Amino acid sequence: MLIYKSGLSPSLFILLKRKVLKIMMDQLIQEFPDQLTEALEIGRKATIRQHDKPIHEVLVCGLGGSGIGGNFISAFTREECKVPFLVSKGYELPNFVDENTLVIFSSYSGNTEETLSAFGQAIGKGAKIVCIASGGQLLEKAKEHDFDFIAVPANKPSPRACLGYSIVQQLFILNGLGLISDTCIKQTEATVKFLQDDQEEIMSKAQHVANALSGKMPIIYSVDTFEPIAIRLRQQINENAKMLCWHHVIPEMNHNELVGWTQENNNLAVLYLRSHDDFYRNKVRIDINKEIIGKYTSTLIEVFAKGDNFIEQAFYFVHFGDWISWYLSALREDVDAIEVDVINFLKGSLAKA
């Protein structure tokens, strides 16, 4: 088992880990700023035709690493998007979809069963349909039915490591159809250098947090506007570190989950994802929460986002959280961060059903 010692730099730690397990997830995480740059270049070249009807709502259909991008876009554009923005993560298309709906289908492989099911139901609805994929049936069907699509690079071994492509293309789609300005795109452009400059510091801080979470059940708390970030971190810990954890948001958890903190359990580790820009009443709530929860677990960790705006802070936490998940995998014996054999088994079993 590889044990982290505080004298090792994050880069040396990665090198030693690679000698134990032949994996690529750390490389994919390290290249996230470059992925954003490439995604921006793809988005600038994309052609999205105008719809012949007014758009009254936006629906993003996708799951897992492809679907979470919709959650981020909902948070990024909540103060600007001119119409309701919803995310669907299942087989069935909501009944409200009609000629006044923009439906974005996001599937990195292009073969996600649930997304293809919803796509099939959308055909003939008259909606404005745009597909994002690296290939597969989704792009084939988009071409067959003359729907707009954006093709992203197909050389990545893990959809969850392609979040930047999904988020950025959705921004360009909304901007191209006049639903948002280019502010979010410009802020994403500025984020690239910000993440590149802070890479080593982010890795070092993530390593320390992973050490504190190792061997415990992580519980992630954030304010409601940061929920996509909390979800992303939970999913990354699930898939990369092969660990269970859960998340909840403030203030909602103050109306239910907080009551569940009644027994001491030092196997639980609470991680607060915070921002100095959090709504002031939520700041008060978090302080009270910490006082209550601190009676029942000895591990309370607080991390504040860096960045001049919400998008920079969100991408900072994405990158920070991805590194936490990888370091947690490194601290576990024989865990390969990139493998998802159980998901492949599930898909294989579904194919036979």
URNOR-V740864 format. One record per helix or strand. SS is the DSSP state (hx for helix, st for strand). FROM is the first residue (numbers start at 1). LEN is the number of residues. If there is no record, write none. Layout:
# URNOR-V740864
SS/FROM/LEN ; SS/FROM/LEN
This chain:
# URNOR-V740864
hx/10/11 ; hx/25/6 ; hx/32/14 ; st/57/5 ; hx/64/13 ; st/84/5 ; st/101/6 ; hx/113/10 ; st/128/6 ; hx/136/9 ; st/148/4 ; hx/159/18 ; hx/183/31 ; st/217/7 ; hx/224/17 ; st/245/6 ; hx/252/4 ; hx/257/4 ; st/268/7 ; hx/280/14 ; st/299/6 ; hx/310/21 ; hx/341/12
